[in-house]
Amino acid sequence: MKKKKKKGVSTLVKPEEVPVNLQVETTEKSQCLHELTITINAEDAKREYGNMLINMRQHVNIPGFRKGKAPLNMVETMYGDYARMEFIKEKMQDYYTKAVEDNNLEPLFPGEPLDICEEWKPGEELIFRYQFEVKPNVEIKQYKNLKIGFEPRILTDEIVDIEIENMREKMSALVEVDKPAENGLYAHIQLTIPKEDDGWHAPTERDIEIGENHFSSAINEKLRGAMPVLEFEAILFDVEDDADKKNQTGPFYTKPSRIKLLSVKELVLPVLDDAFAKDADYENLAEMKSKIREELEQEYRQENNKNKIAAISEALVKANDLEIPPSLVRQYTSELVKPMAEQYNMPREELFKAYESIAATEIKKMYLIDELKQIENIDVTDEDKEMLIAEVAENVNLSISEYKDRYAKVIDSEGFKGRIIERKIYSLIEASSEFVPPETLKEDKEVKESSEEVSEIETSDEVQSETVENEETAPAEEK
């Protein structure tokens, strides 16, 4: 004889393991931004929700029932709002993952939900919407016969002489002279600064060039023509002509400081001879000039090559502009500014704005170069490797053998090979392209834009003229 079930007591029901049928629709909002709509029919959604209630009742307390024995409708009554939100939160990710895998979608980053279905109720179909970014569709329109704005810097004898003069200035000395202070000379002063309240800070000494320092114009005026030991008081910094300092209220800007002229000095440069060259760690003056020229030639060669590559990249991107995912730009920009923000203690937001366009151009360039690698199918030879090794070794001041010993793993890496392929692509573009002064390129652009404006005006005038003519020649009945 079957036992009767006690009224109000539910038997344990197991969740139904039935596959959910997802209806998936993908809409292309832009080249890199897609929208994914996932629809679960009402029956499947209700069953999945019921399975969650079955699992939930194992963990909730319902008065009058042992844990896990309460009727499902009572669990729904007491925990329905919470249960529906938990169900949606859990299933959104599950269904999104399944839709992506089943439809071979390739999001760059996890999709972003566009709604959370707060109004859904059991018995209704369940609809989720996500948006996600994908890699851009790279189409190479032109990469040969480009017009590239670039002019190499030319090393001249004058530039070498300036470098030597800079060395003389670094090795110069300030010598006391018995003459009045004037522009071009240096004042050795004792400076006593007032405290915020009463009293004075301990005096300090420093050398300042007359007329070429950051102190106030009043201080410089007092020093011109003066002899030691002139003493006077003056405000340390000007505020009238500096918008950034107009609201300053500290003692530097409001209280006079004490200045005492201790001596007048003159900057004496060493004589340009063999003795000077030896002090600078060269054998003689001739060797110093030769070595400095060699160092500058290497520096110019590296800088010109870097700027030429940048110019080629810019021309390549302009000729083959493409849409790129905003999230990728944000991520790359963050990577660029993070070390600088930490090093210079600057807000990331300020640096972010400055570097966002740089990051976007760099990402476009990387996608275009990767596509060109596929198009050109370039091989890497042992000779290619040796050329790059020699160049990099020179840049880091190592012999070729030293570089090979120290960086053997780097040389054998895929990254080193990829760098060679990229260089060969740049060389290929360079060989077929025309390099012109950047200002010429700018002038060509302005002429083109002006011509387009004139063409638009002429077209508009022609249309207007045709309209008037048609009206004048139309039959009377049409008028």
RAFENFEN-V270410 format. One record per residue. N is the residue number from 0. RES is the residue in one small letter. NEAR is the number of other C-alpha atoms within 10 Angstrom. D_CENTER is the distance of its C-alpha to the mean C-alpha in Angstrom with 2 decimals. Layout:
n=(N & N)
res=(RES & RES)
near=(NEAR & NEAR)
d_center=(D_CENTER & D_CENTER)
This chain:
n=(0 & 1 & 2 & 3 & 4 & 5 & 6 & 7 & 8 & 9 & 10 & 11 & 12 & 13 & 14 & 15 & 16 & 17 & 18 & 19 & 20 & 21 & 22 & 23 & 24 & 25 & 26 & 27 & 28 & 29 & 30 & 31 & 32 & 33 & 34 & 35 & 36 & 37 & 38 & 39 & 40 & 41 & 42 & 43 & 44 & 45 & 46 & 47 & 48 & 49 & 50 & 51 & 52 & 53 & 54 & 55 & 56 & 57 & 58 & 59 & 60 & 61 & 62 & 63 & 64 & 65 & 66 & 67 & 68 & 69 & 70 & 71 & 72 & 73 & 74 & 75 & 76 & 77 & 78 & 79 & 80 & 81 & 82 & 83 & 84 & 85 & 86 & 87 & 88 & 89 & 90 & 91 & 92 & 93 & 94 & 95 & 96 & 97 & 98 & 99 & 100 & 101 & 102 & 103 & 104 & 105 & 106 & 107 & 108 & 109 & 110 & 111 & 112 & 113 & 114 & 115 & 116 & 117 & 118 & 119 & 120 & 121 & 122 & 123 & 124 & 125 & 126 & 127 & 128 & 129 & 130 & 131 & 132 & 133 & 134 & 135 & 136 & 137 & 138 & 139 & 140 & 141 & 142 & 143 & 144 & 145 & 146 & 147 & 148 & 149 & 150 & 151 & 152 & 153 & 154 & 155 & 156 & 157 & 158 & 159 & 160 & 161 & 162 & 163 & 164 & 165 & 166 & 167 & 168 & 169 & 170 & 171 & 172 & 173 & 174 & 175 & 176 & 177 & 178 & 179 & 180 & 181 & 182 & 183 & 184 & 185 & 186 & 187 & 188 & 189 & 190 & 191 & 192 & 193 & 194 & 195 & 196 & 197 & 198 & 199 & 200 & 201 & 202 & 203 & 204 & 205 & 206 & 207 & 208 & 209 & 210 & 211 & 212 & 213 & 214 & 215 & 216 & 217 & 218 & 219 & 220 & 221 & 222 & 223 & 224 & 225 & 226 & 227 & 228 & 229 & 230 & 231 & 232 & 233 & 234 & 235 & 236 & 237 & 238 & 239 & 240 & 241 & 242 & 243 & 244 & 245 & 246 & 247 & 248 & 249 & 250 & 251 & 252 & 253 & 254 & 255 & 256 & 257 & 258 & 259 & 260 & 261 & 262 & 263 & 264 & 265 & 266 & 267 & 268 & 269 & 270 & 271 & 272 & 273 & 274 & 275 & 276 & 277 & 278 & 279 & 280 & 281 & 282 & 283 & 284 & 285 & 286 & 287 & 288 & 289 & 290 & 291 & 292 & 293 & 294 & 295 & 296 & 297 & 298 & 299 & 300 & 301 & 302 & 303 & 304 & 305 & 306 & 307 & 308 & 309 & 310 & 311 & 312 & 313 & 314 & 315 & 316 & 317 & 318 & 319 & 320 & 321 & 322 & 323 & 324 & 325 & 326 & 327 & 328 & 329 & 330 & 331 & 332 & 333 & 334 & 335 & 336 & 337 & 338 & 339 & 340 & 341 & 342 & 343 & 344 & 345 & 346 & 347 & 348 & 349 & 350 & 351 & 352 & 353 & 354 & 355 & 356 & 357 & 358 & 359 & 360 & 361 & 362 & 363 & 364 & 365 & 366 & 367 & 368 & 369 & 370 & 371 & 372 & 373 & 374 & 375 & 376 & 377 & 378 & 379 & 380 & 381 & 382 & 383 & 384 & 385 & 386 & 387 & 388 & 389 & 390 & 391 & 392 & 393 & 394 & 395 & 396 & 397 & 398 & 399 & 400 & 401 & 402 & 403 & 404 & 405 & 406 & 407 & 408 & 409 & 410 & 411 & 412 & 413 & 414 & 415 & 416 & 417 & 418 & 419 & 420 & 421 & 422 & 423 & 424 & 425 & 426 & 427 & 428 & 429 & 430 & 431 & 432 & 433 & 434 & 435 & 436 & 437 & 438 & 439 & 440 & 441 & 442 & 443 & 444 & 445 & 446 & 447 & 448 & 449 & 450 & 451 & 452 & 453 & 454 & 455 & 456 & 457 & 458 & 459 & 460 & 461 & 462 & 463 & 464 & 465 & 466 & 467 & 468 & 469 & 470 & 471 & 472 & 473 & 474 & 475 & 476 & 477 & 478)
res=(m & k & k & k & k & k & k & g & v & s & t & l & v & k & p & e & e & v & p & v & n & l & q & v & e & t & t & e & k & s & q & c & l & h & e & l & t & i & t & i & n & a & e & d & a & k & r & e & y & g & n & m & l & i & n & m & r & q & h & v & n & i & p & g & f & r & k & g & k & a & p & l & n & m & v & e & t & m & y & g & d & y & a & r & m & e & f & i & k & e & k & m & q & d & y & y & t & k & a & v & e & d & n & n & l & e & p & l & f & p & g & e & p & l & d & i & c & e & e & w & k & p & g & e & e & l & i & f & r & y & q & f & e & v & k & p & n & v & e & i & k & q & y & k & n & l & k & i & g & f & e & p & r & i & l & t & d & e & i & v & d & i & e & i & e & n & m & r & e & k & m & s & a & l & v & e & v & d & k & p & a & e & n & g & l & y & a & h & i & q & l & t & i & p & k & e & d & d & g & w & h & a & p & t & e & r & d & i & e & i & g & e & n & h & f & s & s & a & i & n & e & k & l & r & g & a & m & p & v & l & e & f & e & a & i & l & f & d & v & e & d & d & a & d & k & k & n & q & t & g & p & f & y & t & k & p & s & r & i & k & l & l & s & v & k & e & l & v & l & p & v & l & d & d & a & f & a & k & d & a & d & y & e & n & l & a & e & m & k & s & k & i & r & e & e & l & e & q & e & y & r & q & e & n & n & k & n & k & i & a & a & i & s & e & a & l & v & k & a & n & d & l & e & i & p & p & s & l & v & r & q & y & t & s & e & l & v & k & p & m & a & e & q & y & n & m & p & r & e & e & l & f & k & a & y & e & s & i & a & a & t & e & i & k & k & m & y & l & i & d & e & l & k & q & i & e & n & i & d & v & t & d & e & d & k & e & m & l & i & a & e & v & a & e & n & v & n & l & s & i & s & e & y & k & d & r & y & a & k & v & i & d & s & e & g & f & k & g & r & i & i & e & r & k & i & y & s & l & i & e & a & s & s & e & f & v & p & p & e & t & l & k & e & d & k & e & v & k & e & s & s & e & e & v & s & e & i & e & t & s & d & e & v & q & s & e & t & v & e & n & e & e & t & a & p & a & e & e & k)
near=(3 & 4 & 5 & 6 & 9 & 8 & 6 & 11 & 13 & 14 & 12 & 13 & 13 & 9 & 15 & 11 & 9 & 9 & 8 & 14 & 12 & 18 & 12 & 19 & 13 & 15 & 11 & 12 & 12 & 13 & 15 & 19 & 19 & 17 & 20 & 23 & 18 & 20 & 18 & 20 & 17 & 16 & 15 & 20 & 23 & 18 & 18 & 22 & 21 & 20 & 17 & 17 & 21 & 22 & 14 & 16 & 22 & 14 & 10 & 14 & 14 & 16 & 8 & 10 & 13 & 13 & 13 & 21 & 19 & 23 & 18 & 17 & 12 & 12 & 19 & 17 & 9 & 12 & 15 & 15 & 13 & 10 & 18 & 21 & 16 & 14 & 18 & 18 & 13 & 12 & 16 & 20 & 15 & 11 & 19 & 22 & 14 & 12 & 19 & 15 & 11 & 11 & 11 & 9 & 14 & 13 & 16 & 14 & 12 & 14 & 19 & 13 & 16 & 13 & 10 & 14 & 16 & 10 & 8 & 14 & 16 & 16 & 14 & 14 & 15 & 21 & 20 & 21 & 21 & 18 & 19 & 21 & 25 & 18 & 16 & 16 & 12 & 17 & 13 & 17 & 10 & 14 & 21 & 15 & 12 & 18 & 17 & 22 & 19 & 21 & 14 & 14 & 11 & 11 & 14 & 10 & 10 & 9 & 13 & 18 & 14 & 11 & 16 & 17 & 15 & 12 & 15 & 19 & 14 & 11 & 14 & 14 & 14 & 15 & 12 & 15 & 14 & 11 & 15 & 16 & 26 & 18 & 14 & 13 & 23 & 25 & 29 & 21 & 24 & 17 & 18 & 18 & 20 & 19 & 15 & 13 & 7 & 7 & 9 & 13 & 12 & 10 & 14 & 11 & 14 & 11 & 17 & 18 & 20 & 20 & 19 & 12 & 11 & 12 & 16 & 16 & 16 & 14 & 20 & 21 & 13 & 16 & 27 & 16 & 12 & 18 & 16 & 18 & 11 & 14 & 15 & 13 & 16 & 19 & 20 & 23 & 20 & 18 & 16 & 10 & 8 & 10 & 9 & 9 & 13 & 12 & 11 & 12 & 11 & 11 & 17 & 18 & 19 & 16 & 17 & 17 & 21 & 19 & 23 & 20 & 20 & 18 & 23 & 28 & 23 & 18 & 16 & 13 & 15 & 16 & 11 & 12 & 11 & 16 & 15 & 19 & 19 & 14 & 11 & 15 & 10 & 16 & 14 & 16 & 17 & 12 & 14 & 19 & 16 & 12 & 13 & 15 & 20 & 13 & 11 & 16 & 16 & 14 & 14 & 16 & 16 & 14 & 14 & 17 & 13 & 11 & 16 & 20 & 17 & 15 & 18 & 24 & 22 & 19 & 19 & 25 & 23 & 13 & 16 & 17 & 18 & 19 & 15 & 22 & 20 & 13 & 13 & 18 & 21 & 16 & 12 & 18 & 22 & 19 & 13 & 17 & 22 & 15 & 12 & 14 & 17 & 11 & 9 & 8 & 9 & 13 & 13 & 17 & 11 & 11 & 17 & 20 & 12 & 13 & 17 & 19 & 13 & 15 & 21 & 19 & 18 & 18 & 18 & 24 & 22 & 14 & 19 & 21 & 20 & 15 & 15 & 19 & 17 & 9 & 10 & 12 & 10 & 14 & 11 & 13 & 10 & 7 & 9 & 15 & 16 & 14 & 12 & 17 & 20 & 16 & 13 & 15 & 17 & 14 & 12 & 9 & 11 & 14 & 13 & 16 & 12 & 12 & 18 & 17 & 10 & 12 & 12 & 11 & 10 & 12 & 18 & 11 & 10 & 10 & 11 & 16 & 19 & 14 & 13 & 20 & 22 & 18 & 15 & 18 & 18 & 18 & 14 & 14 & 19 & 20 & 12 & 13 & 16 & 14 & 18 & 13 & 12 & 14 & 11 & 13 & 16 & 12 & 11 & 12 & 12 & 12 & 12 & 12 & 12 & 12 & 12 & 12 & 12 & 12 & 12 & 12 & 12 & 12 & 12 & 11 & 12 & 12 & 12 & 12 & 12 & 11 & 11 & 11 & 11 & 11 & 12 & 11 & 9 & 10 & 9 & 7 & 5 & 6 & 8)
d_center=(79.47 & 75.84 & 74.61 & 73.49 & 69.99 & 69.94 & 68.93 & 65.36 & 64.30 & 61.75 & 61.82 & 58.63 & 56.72 & 54.15 & 50.90 & 51.23 & 49.15 & 48.62 & 45.56 & 43.61 & 43.33 & 39.88 & 39.55 & 36.00 & 34.58 & 31.14 & 29.96 & 27.15 & 25.46 & 22.97 & 22.09 & 19.58 & 21.11 & 24.60 & 27.09 & 29.58 & 32.97 & 35.19 & 38.83 & 41.39 & 44.93 & 46.97 & 49.25 & 46.56 & 44.59 & 47.80 & 48.75 & 45.36 & 45.59 & 49.17 & 48.14 & 45.74 & 48.60 & 50.82 & 48.35 & 47.77 & 51.48 & 51.73 & 49.72 & 50.91 & 54.12 & 56.40 & 59.52 & 62.68 & 61.00 & 60.07 & 56.38 & 55.65 & 58.93 & 58.14 & 58.27 & 54.92 & 55.72 & 56.11 & 52.76 & 51.25 & 53.08 & 51.97 & 48.37 & 47.55 & 44.60 & 42.97 & 43.86 & 42.39 & 39.02 & 38.93 & 40.02 & 37.30 & 34.57 & 35.77 & 36.52 & 33.36 & 31.38 & 34.36 & 34.86 & 31.19 & 31.08 & 34.41 & 33.44 & 30.31 & 32.43 & 35.50 & 33.69 & 31.43 & 28.26 & 24.91 & 22.32 & 18.82 & 18.91 & 22.02 & 23.33 & 23.35 & 26.93 & 27.74 & 31.04 & 33.12 & 36.58 & 38.16 & 41.18 & 42.10 & 45.68 & 47.63 & 49.36 & 46.44 & 43.98 & 40.60 & 37.50 & 33.89 & 30.89 & 27.43 & 24.32 & 22.01 & 19.34 & 20.23 & 18.93 & 19.03 & 22.27 & 21.47 & 24.10 & 24.33 & 26.16 & 26.11 & 24.91 & 27.94 & 29.46 & 26.25 & 26.28 & 23.53 & 22.84 & 23.08 & 25.54 & 25.90 & 26.59 & 30.27 & 31.69 & 34.84 & 37.64 & 36.63 & 33.17 & 35.00 & 37.40 & 34.66 & 33.21 & 36.75 & 37.24 & 34.13 & 35.76 & 38.99 & 37.31 & 35.80 & 39.33 & 41.07 & 43.16 & 44.17 & 47.97 & 50.16 & 52.12 & 55.06 & 53.86 & 52.40 & 48.66 & 46.98 & 43.67 & 42.55 & 44.39 & 43.19 & 44.67 & 45.09 & 45.23 & 45.98 & 43.80 & 44.90 & 42.62 & 44.10 & 43.22 & 41.99 & 45.57 & 48.52 & 48.80 & 46.80 & 44.31 & 45.59 & 45.55 & 43.06 & 43.33 & 40.81 & 40.77 & 39.29 & 39.40 & 41.46 & 39.52 & 36.18 & 35.24 & 33.48 & 36.79 & 38.62 & 40.53 & 43.73 & 43.36 & 42.84 & 45.83 & 48.04 & 47.19 & 47.89 & 51.47 & 52.01 & 53.71 & 53.62 & 54.33 & 53.12 & 52.13 & 50.57 & 48.34 & 45.34 & 42.19 & 39.39 & 36.58 & 36.74 & 35.33 & 36.81 & 34.40 & 31.22 & 29.84 & 27.73 & 30.96 & 33.49 & 33.54 & 33.88 & 37.16 & 37.23 & 39.99 & 37.89 & 38.03 & 41.38 & 43.78 & 45.10 & 44.41 & 47.12 & 46.65 & 49.15 & 49.11 & 50.24 & 50.06 & 48.75 & 46.90 & 46.04 & 43.29 & 45.15 & 43.44 & 44.96 & 47.10 & 45.42 & 47.76 & 48.14 & 48.37 & 44.95 & 43.55 & 45.13 & 43.65 & 40.24 & 41.17 & 42.29 & 45.83 & 46.50 & 45.04 & 45.09 & 43.13 & 40.59 & 39.95 & 39.78 & 37.34 & 35.04 & 35.04 & 34.26 & 31.30 & 29.96 & 30.59 & 28.53 & 25.69 & 25.92 & 26.21 & 23.00 & 21.09 & 22.70 & 21.94 & 18.21 & 18.17 & 20.46 & 18.33 & 15.34 & 17.97 & 19.38 & 16.12 & 15.64 & 19.33 & 19.22 & 16.57 & 18.63 & 21.78 & 20.64 & 18.14 & 17.72 & 16.69 & 14.08 & 14.13 & 12.13 & 12.26 & 10.68 & 7.57 & 7.73 & 8.60 & 6.11 & 3.21 & 6.42 & 7.27 & 4.96 & 6.19 & 9.47 & 11.38 & 10.76 & 11.79 & 14.72 & 15.72 & 15.89 & 16.80 & 14.49 & 13.78 & 10.48 & 10.97 & 11.04 & 7.87 & 6.15 & 7.95 & 7.23 & 3.57 & 4.34 & 6.74 & 5.45 & 4.13 & 7.48 & 9.36 & 8.76 & 10.00 & 12.77 & 13.75 & 14.18 & 16.34 & 18.32 & 19.01 & 20.15 & 22.44 & 23.80 & 24.64 & 26.84 & 28.37 & 29.29 & 30.28 & 29.98 & 32.07 & 31.27 & 34.31 & 35.37 & 35.21 & 31.52 & 30.93 & 33.03 & 31.22 & 27.79 & 29.45 & 31.08 & 27.92 & 25.87 & 28.97 & 29.29 & 25.71 & 26.38 & 29.97 & 31.79 & 34.66 & 34.29 & 36.61 & 34.81 & 31.45 & 33.18 & 34.85 & 31.85 & 29.32 & 31.74 & 29.82 & 26.59 & 28.68 & 30.19 & 27.00 & 25.61 & 22.28 & 24.26 & 26.03 & 22.90 & 21.62 & 25.02 & 24.95 & 21.58 & 23.11 & 26.21 & 24.42 & 22.83 & 26.35 & 27.87 & 25.70 & 26.40 & 30.12 & 30.57 & 28.37 & 29.17 & 27.23 & 27.81 & 26.83 & 23.65 & 25.87 & 28.26 & 25.64 & 24.84 & 28.62 & 29.13 & 26.59 & 28.40 & 31.76 & 30.75 & 29.55 & 32.79 & 34.88 & 33.40 & 34.23 & 37.76 & 38.18 & 37.28 & 39.79 & 42.46 & 41.99 & 42.30 & 45.44 & 46.95 & 46.52 & 48.02 & 50.89 & 51.67 & 51.79 & 54.25 & 56.33 & 56.56 & 57.67 & 60.36 & 61.76 & 61.74 & 65.25 & 66.90 & 66.93 & 63.13 & 62.77)
